[in-house]
């Protein structure tokens, strides 16, 4: 998961940079056309007359601002992406912390295998709900709704993984420990 997150963030950075280079090339080759794009963008936002001319002149006098404006206004991109290493590390730590809790019942010797499974499923459900609650603070959604949505999504993914493993075990005849 951490490697996938790293690769996704790195790809996003590379994509943003390729669009940035493309816009720079367009500015260097077809200056008037790119200037007109800026004019149209801000015209659609309601700027008119001398105000529109001032906005266009101000943006187009600095290529860096011009390109950044094109990234956000024309392409709908963030100016920067998340740091790939930081994203990978955060994902890895979160995966370890959230993934360890459901495994705790499996370390006990006083529970039957069925009890271990039930407690593990309950702990996993609790972690999914908790992750949803934590997510609600970032996305500004109601705690319970966000918790429930993440619980349902995570439970569905876990159930699919469980049944896939069960089906493969039945097909191959390989039995667990």
N, C-alpha and C positions, 0 to 999 in steps of 0.2 A: 504494500500500500504506500509506503514511504517513497519507494522508487517510482511508482506510478505518479504520485503527486509531484515529485521532483521533475520527472519528464514532462508532465503536463504544464507545469509552471515555466519550465525552460522553453518548451514549444511556444507558449504564449508570448514570452519575451522575444523569441526569434520572429514570430509572426508580426508583432508590433514593430520590431525593427525593420522588417521587410517592407511594411506599409510606409514607415517613416522614410526609408530610402526611395521608395516609389514616388512619394509626394515630393521629395527633394528633386528627383529627376524631372518630374512634371513642372515644378517651379522653374528649374533651370532651362527647360526646353520650350515650354509654352506658358510663359509668364502671364500673358494677358488672359489666357483661358483659366488659369488657376486663380488669378485675381478676381475674375468674374464669378468663380465658384464661391469665393468668400463673400462677394457682394450678394449673391443669391441666397446664401445661407442666412445672412443677417437681414436681408430684405424680408424673408419669410418669418423672421422673428419680430418683425414690425418696425425696423429701423427705416427711416426715409430721409431724403434730402441731405443736408450738410452733416447731420448726425451719422447717417449711413456712410457718407464719404469719409468722415473722420475715423469711424470704426475700421473701415477697409484700409485706409492709409496707415493707421496705427498698427494693425495686425500685419500688413504686408511689408512694413519697413524692417521687420526682424524675422528672418527665415525660421528661426527656432520657434518663435511664437506662432508663425504662420503654419508650420508643419504640425505643431501640437494642436492648433485649432482644427486643422483638417482631420487629424486623428480622432478627435472627440466629436466634432460636428458632422463630418462627412461619413466617417466609418463607424462611429459609435463605440470607439475603443477607449479603454482607460489609457492614460498617458504612460503608466508603468504597470508592470505585473508584479505579483508577489515574488519575493526572493525564493528561488527554487530550493536552496539548502535549508532555509528556515522552515519552509512549508514541509519539507521532507522530515525534518527533525520533529516538528510539532505533530505531524501525522504519526510518526513512529512512537513517540512517547504516549500520545493519546491512545493509540492502538494497544500498547503494552498495558497501560493502566485500565482501560475499559475491557480489554480482552482477558485480563488475569482474573478478574472478579468471578466470572462464570465458571472458571476452572477450579476454584477453591473447593467446592463440594467433592470433586473427583479425587482430592488428596486425602479425604477422610477414610478411615477404615471401619468406622462404626455404622456407616450407612450402607444399605443395600444398593445395588447398581441402579434400581428403579428410583430409589430415593435420591441418589446422586444426580440422576438425570433430571428429576423434577426440580430439585434445588438449583441445579445449574441453569435450567430454563427460566426459573423465577429470577435468579440473579441477572441473567442476560436481559430479561424483560425490564428489570429495574434499571440496568445500565442504559438500555435504549431510551427509556423514559427520561432518565437523568440527562442524557446527551441532548434530547429534545428540549428539555427545560433550559439547559445552558445555551443552546442555539437560539432560544427565544430572546435572550438578552441581546444577541447580535443582530437578529433580523427583525426585532421589535414586533413580535407576535405574542398572543396570549400564551402564558406558561403551559396551561393544561392542553391547549390545542396543539402547540408545537411538540410537547412531550408525547401526546397520543399519536400524532402523525409519525414521529420518528419511531415510536414503539411499533406501530403497524408496519412501517416500511422495513425496519430491522427484523421484525418477527417473520415477515414474509420471506425475506432473503435467507434467514436462518432455517426456516421450514423447507425452502427449496433446496438448500445445501444438504440438510438432513435427509430428505427424501431421495435426493440424487445419490448420496452415499449408500442409503438403504437399497436402492434399486441396483446400483453397481455391485453391492455385496451379493444380492440375490442372483444377479446375472452371472457373476464370475464364480460364485460359490466360495469366495474367500471370507473366512470368519475372523472376527476381531479377537483381541486378547481376552 
